[in-house]
Amino acid sequence: CAKISGDTSGNYHPHGESVIYPTLVRMAQEWNMRHVLVDKQGNFGSIAGLPPAAMRYTEARMSAIAAMMMDDIKLDTVDYIPTYDERRTEPSVLPSKFPNLLVNGANGIAVGMATSIPPHNLSEICDALVRVIDDPDVSIDELMEIVPGPDFPTGGVICGRSGIRRGYHTGRSTVVVRARTKIEEHNKRYRIIISEIPFQQARDRIEERIASLVTDGKIAGISGIRNESDLHEPVRLVCELKRDADPDIVLNQLYKYSPLQDSFSLIFLALVDGKPRVLSFKEMLVEFIRHRETVIRRRTQFLLNRCRQRKHTVEGLLLAHANIDEVIRVIRGSSTQAEAKERLMLIETPAALMRRALGDEGFDIFAEERGLRDAYTLTPVQADAILKMTLGQLVNLEQEKLAGEHSKLIEEIKEYLHILSDRQNILDIIREDCRELKRKHGEPRRTEISGEELGEVDLEDLITEETMVVSISSNGYIKRTPASVYRAQRRGGKGLRGAKTEDEDPIQHLFVASTHAYLLFFTNRGKVYWHKVYSLPQLARDARGRAVVNLLNLAEGEHITDCRAVRDFDQPDHFLVMATERGLVKKTPLAAYSRPLKSGIIAIKLREGDSLVDVVVAGPGDEIVLATARGMAIRFKQTDARPMGRNSSGVKGIRLVGDDKVVGMVVADPDATLLTVCANGYGKRTPFGPNLETEPDEPMPDDAATAGADAPQEEEEDHASGASYRTQRRGGKGLRDIKATKRNGPVVGIAHVSDEDELMMISAHGQIQRISAGDVSIIGRNTQGVRIMSLDEGDSLVAVKRVPKEENGGVEA
């Protein structure tokens, strides 16, 4: 191949062997070419993606079908143009008997345009050409009954026919190609066998990608992948599934995340008469037929001219044979070639001798061309032909042999004239060429075309919906774990080890959310990012987690301060309500957060020294409850806070005393209870009470500008023994919720729960406990509560989250 590449570079394509040799290699690779144009010897790479050997180690020759592209090239069938150095010529186009552009496809980019023509089945293309010849008015849809779509050398499955049909009609479209797979049951487990891959994909790269997806936790149902490919089966990848994995879901995940599903662009852009045009499928066939018509017409005309020239020469030889002695005497008696030619042209041969030599039919044709005379002489061309012969050749001329050749030439001339007399005769030749091509090189279709249209795959359809526990450590390590691994325990237990944390990296945030929910990440800089819960790394219960900076594009010094799960952003009249540590609340339409950028968007404008504490989704008629570390709580209608833009600070929600701070916020549920938990593992439940039908009487600060002014205060012990939380105006001091005594410690979190719900609690040392909410006593507001989690010395409770009774689909969002 080194010589081929060198000669090509030196004589025809002076752009270096680095582009010539890869082109030669590709034409020999059966996984890239539907019909290889080069027969190879040596290492030409593999479908695994391995590179070929150096050109000095490989050999190549044209394949049989490639030779058909060169048929008749010496018969003046195509025009020749000068090469780059004008020392040679090269054909401007090949007189190919088959449409290589459709059979093997083409892919490339030029200045401002691109072409992407897929490979097709040769047998189907030949049948389609015959159909167009027989019925020039055939429709594209009728042609698609013969050629249903592309036929890739690697096989695979094309999903749906609409993309093919659009491409064949307009010349532009996209089709989705999937690997050929099957699901097998083996040893009470399922496994997915991959036997064909999409066109232009490498087997080993697919294997590596799947392994990476499994390692990163994007596909959780695969226990291992094995390459069982060999010489007889070039592609056989085996994905072993876990016992509880749904094979259909795993397969759809593979299609979504790995190259097992790929898109192929259809752009039927080709040069027609030297100008680029986007063609329909039928136009491609018509242009090839037009090209073949030109080739056959030029070939026939060339052969006709050659036969006529030979016939004229044979007639001269017959004239010479009739007077052979005189011809030899003239040649011997002439001193120069010119004299001999002139004297030969004076020799006359009687018409009767020519009739005997040519026969009646041959003589009639001869006489028609030369005119009816008593005698005939040699023409200059015939005289030159005789003078080019040696004396021995002249003496050995045989009249019968020459007469037979003359008769044969006459028949050939008649045939060529017949072909040129009617376009239909040329089309008949093209039709027969197509049928012969199909007989010699036709193959069965490899690519299956599925009638099922493939729409945009919804990832949530590929993910089993289940409740997940998401935890984030103070150093920014995140993970998700199925809530089912935390078995329900009795109130007051120690729980299970939830994460391996160092003393300096305690658990900071705990969330319970469905795999289908969006998780909004709010940071200390007032920005928000979002991530689907199922895309978070799923790890073991006691694993540390993965750095959140690898998932979110956080700036230097930026860290997560709160999260909120949201199922649907398209909820009119619903708001995202935020509470800050200093008692501010801000209400912004939920839809304003539906499209965060990769670099995040502004969620709230935080004042210096303030931080975001909690975020809830509130709708019409909802009321908000804020709780503080010192055990105070305030309940107010969400309508008390006017809607504001994302880049605003909010208004006063609760008036804090001293160094008190807000620790949590919930939406009041009149039919549920407010759970309050303290750092030392104590907590209690108190009924919310009904929402207020009328506006409370207390005045309320108008906006953020008045947030720092003195706001009306409620007496701390007002309704101290009350069994619920009455609605107030926002901006007040609130009511006593729980006694934050030395035994209890400060309040660390609140949640709205019912008896059927469960609670997930996590400690700073990573202990996670799951209990029934009904195990926590319902008592009044101004009380100390009961022990709900036992803690080791030095440990403390850091977060509590509600697990709704509908574990699959009913997660708080």
N, C-alpha and C positions, 0 to 999 in steps of 0.2 A: 504493500500500500504506500510505501514511501515514494516509490517511483511514480505511481498514479498521482499522488498529491503534488509531487514536485513538478511533473509535466503539466498538470492542470494549472498550477500557480504560475509557471513560467510562460505557458503558451496562451492561456485563456482567462485566468482570474488572478491578477497580481495582488492579492490581498493576504497572502501568507497561508502556510499550511495549517495554522491553528484554527482556521475556520473551514478549510477544505476537508481535512481528515474527519472531524466530527460529523460533517454532512455525509461523507461516505459511510461512516460507521452507522449512522441512523438509518440509512437506506438498506442496511443489512439486518436490522433488529426487528424480528417478527412481532415484538410487543409494541413497536412504534409504527410499523407499516402493515397495512392490511394485506398487501402482496409485496414481499421484499423485492427490491430492484437489484440487489447485489447478493451473489452467492459468496459466503464468507468462509475463510479458513483461519482459525486462530481465535483469540479471545476478543470478542467484540462487545464486552459488557454483558449485563444480565438484567432481567426484570427486577431483581433485588435492588438495583441502583448502583451496582459496582461499575467502575470505569473500565474502558477497554484497554488492551495492551498498547504499547507504543507502536507507531505505524511500521517500524522496522521489523516487527514480529508478526505482522498480519498480512494476509493475501486476500485478493478479491477479484471477482469477475462479474460480468453482467448476468443476471438471471434470465431464464427463458422468456418471462413476460416483459422484462426490460428490453430484450432484443426486439420485441414486437413494436416497441416505441421507435425503433430505428429502421423498421422495414421500409424499403423503397426510398430511403433517404438519398440514394445515388441516382434516382430517376427523375431529377428536377422537380420533386414534389413540393419543396419549400425553398424560400429565398435564403441566400447566404449574405452575411454582413461581415465587414472587416472586424478582426479582433482589436484589442486595445492598442497594439503596436502596428496594426495594419500590415503585418507580415503574413498573416493567415486569414482565413475566413471561417466562420462558424454559422450553423443554421440559426435563423431567427426564431424558429419554433420546430419542434419535432413532429414528424408525420405519424404520430402514435395511433395504433389501431384501437386503443382503449382509452377512456377518459381518466387518465391518472389523477387529474385534479379532483375528481369525485371519488375515485376508488381508494386512493391513498390519502386524500385530503391535503390541506396546506394551512400553514399558520405563519404569520409574519406581520411586521409593522414597518411601514414606510413613512414618508413625510406627511403627517396629517391624516393618515389612513391606515387601516389594519384589515387583514383578512383572516378568517378562521373557518375553514371548510372542513367538516368532519369526514372521516373515511366512510365508505359505503360498501355494500356487498356487490361483488363483480357480477354475479349471476343476475341479481335484481336490476342492476344498472343496464346490463345488456338487454334484458326483457323490456325495460322502460324505453330504451332507444328504439327497439323494434316497434313498440306501441306508438311512439311519436311518429315514426316513419309511416306506419300503417294508417294512423289517424292524427293528422297535424292539429286538429281542433280538440284533442283530448285535454281534459281539465287536469289541474294539479291534484285535486282530490282523487281523481281516477288513477293518476300515476302513483299516488300514495297507497293504493291497493296493491301495487306491484312492489314499490319501494316504501315500506312503512316508516323508515327512518334510517339514521346512521347505523353503521355496523363497525364497532370498534374492535381492533385486534385483540384487546384484552378482555373482550366480552362485556360482562356487567349487565345492568338493567337500566333502561331509560324510563323515568317515571312520567307517565302521561304523554298524550299525543298533541296536546294543544300547542306546546312550544315548538314541536317539529312542524306542525301545520303552519304556524305563523312564520317560521323561518323559511319554509318552502314557498310560501306565497309572497313574502315581502323581502326575503333575502337577509333578514336580521331577526335574531331571537336568541333564546337561551334554553338549554335543556338540562335537566338534572339527571346525573348518572350515579347509580349506586353500585356497590360491590355485590356480587352474587354470594349470598349467605344461606345457611340452613341451620336450624336449631335441632340438636340431638340430645337425647336423654342418655346419660351414662353414669352408672353407679349412684343412682338416685339424685343426680345433679344434672343440670343442663350445661351444654356447651355450645358455643357459636362457631361454626366452621366457615371460614372465608376462603372461597375457591377461585374467585375472579375479582379483580380490582378495577376501579375507574381508569379510563385512558389517561396516560401520561403521569401516573402515580407510581412511585417506587415501593415495592413490597416491604423492604426493610424499614423505610421511613414511616410507613403506616404502622408497622409493629412497634417502632420506637415511640410514635405519637400515642398509641393506645397505652403503652406501658407508662408514659408520662402522665396521662389522664388518670390512670389508676393510682399512681403515686401521689398526685396532687389532690386526690379525693374528689375529682369532678365526676368520676364514674365509680360508684361504690360497690357495684354488684359483681365485679370481676376479681377472682382470686389469683389468676395467673394467665399468661399468654405464652403459647408455644408455637414455634415455627417447624412445621413438618413438611416443608417443601422439598422436592427432589427433582431429578431429571424428568421423570414421568409426570409429575404434578408440580409445575413451577410455582404455583401459588396454593398454599394450604396453611393458613394460620388458624390456630385453635385457641379460643378464649374460654377458659374454664370459669364457670360462674359459681358464686357462693350458694349455699343450700337454700337460703331464703330469697334469692334474687329472682325477679321476674324477667325471663329471657327477652320478652318483647320490649320491655322498658329499656333494658340494657342495650339491645340492638338499636333502638331509636336514639339512645344517647350516643352510641358509636357513630351513627349517621350524622348526628348534629355536631359533634365535637371533633371527629377525626376525618381524615381524607377518604373514608369509606363512602362518603357522599360528596360529589363534586359537581360544579356547574360548568357546562361547556357552551361557549358562545358560538352561535351560528352567524357568520358574516360571509355571504357569498359574493365577495368582491374579487373581480378578475379583470384582466386587461382584454378589452374587446376592440380589435383594430387599433391597438396601441393606446387606448384610453381606458382608465379605470371605471368600472361600472358595477353596481350592486345588482345581481341578477336573481331572479326567482329560480326554483329548481328546474322548472320546464325550460326556462331560457338557457340554463346551463346545458341541458341536453340538446336544445336546438342549435346552440353555438358549436357544440362538438360535432353535430351532424353536418353543419355548414363547413366546418374545418375539414371533415373527412370528404365532403363533396369536392372541395378544392384540391385536396391531395389526390383523390382518384381521378379527377378530370386532368390534372397536370401529369399524373403518371401515365394515363391512357394516351394523352397527346404525345408525350415523350416516346412511348413505345410505338405509337403509330408512325411518328416521324422516323424512328429508327428502322422500322420494318420497310417503310417506303424507300429509305436510303439503301437498305440491303437489297431490296427487290430491284432497284435500279442498277445496282452493282451486278447482281446475278444476271440480269438481262444483258449487260455488257459482256459478261463472261461467256454467255451463250452465243453472242455475236462473234466473239473471238474464237470460240470453239468451232463455229461453222467455217471459219477461215484460218484455222490454226497455223497452217504452213505459211500463208501470206503474213500473218501476224509475227511469226518467228523471224521470217525473212526481213521484214521491215525493222524489227528491233535490232537485229544483227547488223543491218546495213546502215543504221543511223549513227551519226557521230556524236550527237547530243541528245539529252532527254527531251528537249523541246522539239527537236526535229522528229524524234520517234513519235511523240504525241501527235504532232501535226500530220504525219503520214498515216498513223493508225486511224485518225478520224476521217481519212479519205477512203478507207476500205469499205466497200459496200457488200451487204449480205442480203441475198434475195429474200423476199417476204415468205416465199414457200418454205425455205429452210427454217425460218423462225417459227412458222406455224407448226412444222413437224416437231421442232424442239419444245415448244411451249404448250402444244395442244390447242384445240380450238378455243376453249374458254380463256386460257392464258394469253393466247395471241390476240383475241378480241379486246381484252383489257389493255394489252400492250399497244395495240393499234389505236385504241381510243385515246391513250395518253400521248402517243407519238404521231398519231395521224396515219391514215391508210396510204401506204406507198408500195411501190414495186420492190424497193430495196431500202435497207436501213444502215445507218452508219453509227459509229460510237460517239457518245457525247464526251465533253472534256472530263467530266467526273469518271466516266467509265474508262476512258483512256488512262487516267491517272491510276485507277485501281489496277489495271493490267500491268502498267509499268512498275508498280510496287511489288509484283509477284516475281519470283525467280523463274528461270527457264524450266527448271524441273517441275515447278508448280503448274506452269502453263501446259506442259506436255501431259501432265497427269489429270487434267480437267476431264470430268466425266459428265457427259450430256444428261444422262438419266438422273444422276444425283442433283445436278443443278436444276433440272426441270422439276424434280420433286420438291426441292427447297423453295422454288418459285411458287409452286402451288400452295405450299404451306404458308408462305408469306402472304399470299393473296387471302387465304382464309383468316389469318390473324388480322390483316388490315380490315377485312369486313367486320370482324368482331369488334375491333376498336372503334370503327366508324359507327357501329350499332350502339355501342355504349355512349358515345358522345352525342348521338342523335336525339336522345331523350333523357331528361333528368331522372325519370323513374328508373331507368336502367342503372344509373349510378346509385340510387337509393337501394336497389335490389342487391348490389354488391355490398353496401354498408350493412344491410340486414344479414346477409350471409356471413360477413366478417364477425358480426356480433354473436351469431349462433355458434360459429366455430370457436370464438374466444370463450364462450360459456362452456362449451364441451371440453376444452383443453384445461381451463384454469378456474372454472366455477367451483365454489365451496359453499357449504351450508352456512347460514347466518349464525353468528356468535352472540350478538347482543340481543337480549330480549327487550321488547317494548311493552311496558305495562300499561294497561288501559286506565289504571287508577291515577287520577291527577294528584300531584303532590303540592299542596299549598304550603304556605309558610308554616314551618313546624313551630308549634307553641311549646316552649320548654316545659311549661307546667304540665303538659300532657305526657311528658317523658319522665316526670319526677313523681314518685309516690308521695302523696301528701301525708305528712306526719308531723307531730309536735316535736320541736327541737328546743333544747336548752342551749342558749348562746351565752358564753361568758367571756369577759375581757379583763385581763389583769391590769394592774396599775402601770406596768411597763409596756402595755400595748400588745399582749399576746391574746389571740382570739381563737375560738374553736366552737363547733357545734356538736352536740351529743344528743341522740334520741332520748326524749323524756322517759321512754319506756325502760331505760336501763336503771333509772332511779326508782326502786320499788317504794311504794307507800309505806310509811312507818307511823308509829304512834307519836302523839305530841310529846315533846320533851326529850326525844332521843338525840343522839349525836350526829346521825346521818352517815353518809358514805363519803369516801375520799373523792372529791370532784376534780382536783388538779394537783399536780406536783408543783408547788410554788415555793419559792425561796422566801425567807423571812422578809426580804426587802421587796417582794413582788406579790402582794396579796391580791385576791380577786376584788375588782372594783365595780364591775357591772355584771348583772345577771338578767337575761331576758328569755322569755318563753314565746316562741313564734312558730307559725306554720312554715314548712319548707317553701310554700308558694308565696309567702309574704315578702314585701320589700322591707329591708331594714334600713332606716334612715339613721345615719351616723352624724351626730352634732358635735362640733369641736369647740375647744376653748377660744377659738378666734371667731366664733359665731357663724361658721360655715356648716353646710350640710352636704353629705355624700350619701349615695344609696347603693345597696347591693342586695341581690336576691339571697334569701336565706340559704337556698340549696347550693349556691355557689361558694359559700363559706366552707373552709376545711372541716370535714367531719372526722373527728378523732376519738380516741378512747376516753373513757370517763376521767381517768387520772393523767391524761396527757397534758403537757404544758400549753400547747397551742402553737399557732404560727403568728409571726409578727404582722400586725395589722397594716403596717406601712407597705407590705408586699401586696396588699389588696387595694388599698386606697392611696391616692396620690396626695398624701399629706405633706405640707410644707415643713421646713425645719422648725422645731419647737411647737408644732401643732399636735394636739392629742385629743382623743375622744373624751367627751364629758357626759354624753347621754345618747341613748338610742331609742328608736320608736319603730315598731312594726306596723306597716300599713298594707292592706290588701288591695285597695283600689283608690286611685287618686281622683277618679271621675265621680265625685259625690257632691252635687250642688248643695249649697247651704251648709257645708261642713268646713270646719276650720282646724288648723293646727294651732293649738294653744300652748305657749311656752311659759315656763316659770323660771325665774332666776333665783339665785341664792339670796339676793337682797330684797326679794319680795315683789319684783316686777312681773307682770304678765303681759303677753303679747298675743294677739289673735290675727292670723293671716289665712286667707282661703287655702284650702288643701291643694287645689290645683296649681298654686304658685310654686309648689315643690315637686311637680311631676317630672320635670326634665332637668335634673342637675347635670352640670358638665363634668367631664372627667376630673377637672381640677376643683370641683365643688362649686357651690353657689352660696351667696349670702343667705343665712337663715334668720339672723337677728343681730342688731347692732348692740354689742355688749359694752356697758360702761366700765371704766377702769376699776379693777378690783372685784368685778362681778363675774359670775359664771352661770352657765345654764345648768339647771337641776333636773327638770323633767319636762316631758312633752306629751300631750294627749290630743286625741281627735274628738272634737265636740260638734254636735249637730244642733238643730233647732230644738229649743226647750230644755237643753241640758244645763246642768249647774256644775260648777267647779268647786273642788275642795282642795285647799292648800294646807299643808302641815309643816310645822317647824320642829327643829331639834329639841326645843324646850317643852314640847308637848302641846303647843297651841294649834288651833285649826280654824279656818274660816271657810264658809260656804257662800257662794254668790252665783248669780245667774250669768251665763256666758255672754249674754247680750249686754251686760254692764261694761264690757270691754269692746270698744268699737274696732272694726276691722282695720288693720294697718298693713303697710307694705313690708316686704321682707327686710329691707334695710332700715329698720326702726327699732327703738329700745323697748317700747311697751309702756304700760301704765301701772300704777300702784295696785297690787293685788292684796297685800296684807302689810300692816304696819308692825315692824319688828321692834323688840325692846332689847337694848344692850347688844350683846354679841350673838343674839339668836339668829338663826338662818333657816331658810326654807329647805326641806329635805325631800319633799314629795308632793305630787299633785295627782288627783284622780277625777274622773267624771262621776258625780253622785248618781247612784242607782237606788231609787226609792224602794225597790223590792229586795235590796241586798244590804250588806253590812260593810262598814269601813274597818279594815284590818290595820292596826297600828303595831309596829314591832320596834323594839329598842335594842341597843347595841349588846346588852348583856343576855339576850335570848328571851326576853319577856315580851308579851304582847296581849292584845285583846281585840274583840270585835264589838262594834256598836252599830245599831241600825242607823241608816242615813236619815230615815224619815221622809215624808213626801216632799216633792218639789213645791215651792211656793207659787200659788196661783196669781198673787198680786205683788206689786212692787213693795219692797221693804221701805220703812219710813226713814231710815238713817241716811244722812247726806253721803255723797260719794265724790271723791276728787274727779275733776273733769278729764284730765289727761295727764300725760307724763310730766308736764310742766309743774303740776301741783303735787307730784308724787312726794316731794320732799317736805311739803307743808304738814302742819298738824292735821291729822285726820281724826274723825270721830272715833272714839274708843268704846269698846264694850267692856264691862267689868269682867275681870278674869274669872270670878266665881259665879257669874251670871248663869243660871240654870246648871249649877255645878253638878247636881245629881241627875240632870236630864238624861233621858234614854235615847236622844237623837240629836241631830245637828240642825238648828234652825237656819234659814236663809237670811243672810245679811247683805249689806252693800259692800262691794269690794273696797279695800283701802282701810278697813277697820283692823283692830287688834285681834279679833276672833274670840273663840271660846276655848276653854280647857278641854283638850282631847284625851290626854293621858298624863299621869304624874311621872315626870322624868326624874325620878329619885335616884339616889346612889345605887340602889339595888337594880333598877331598870337600866340606867344609863340613858344617854340621849336617844331620841327617836332617829331611826336610820331609814325607815321606809313605810309607805302605806300602800294599800291595794283595796279595790272593791271586790268582795267575794260573796258567794252564796254557799249554802251547806253542801251542795253537790260538787263544788269546785275543789281543786287541790292546790297546795302551795309548794313552791320551790324556794328554799332558803339556802343561802350560801354564806360561809364565814370567811374571814380574812385569810385563814389557813387552808382554804379550799375545801372544807367539809360542806357537802350538799345534802340537805334533807328534804324529802318529799312527804308531806302529810296531808290529810284531809282537812279542808277548812272547817268542816263541821266539828272537828275535835277541839277547836279553839272556842272557849266560852264566850257567849254574848253577854256583855255587862255594860254598865253605864259609861259615860264619857270620862268623868273625873275620877278614874280608878287607876290602880297599878297594873292590872292584868295578871296573867298566869305564865308559867314557863312553857315555852313552845319549842325550845331547842337547847340542849345541854352543850356547853362550850368548854374546851380545855382552858387551862390557865393561860392568860395572855392572848387568847383568841377573842374575836368579837364578831357579831353578826353584821354583815355589810349590805345585804340586799334581800328583798323578798319579791317574788313574782307569782302571779295567779296563773294556774293551769285550768282553763275552763273544762267543764264536764264533757263537752264535745271535743275530744282530743284530736280528732282528725277533721279539721275544717273549721272548728269553732274557736281557734286560738285568737286571743285578743289581738286586734290589729287596728 
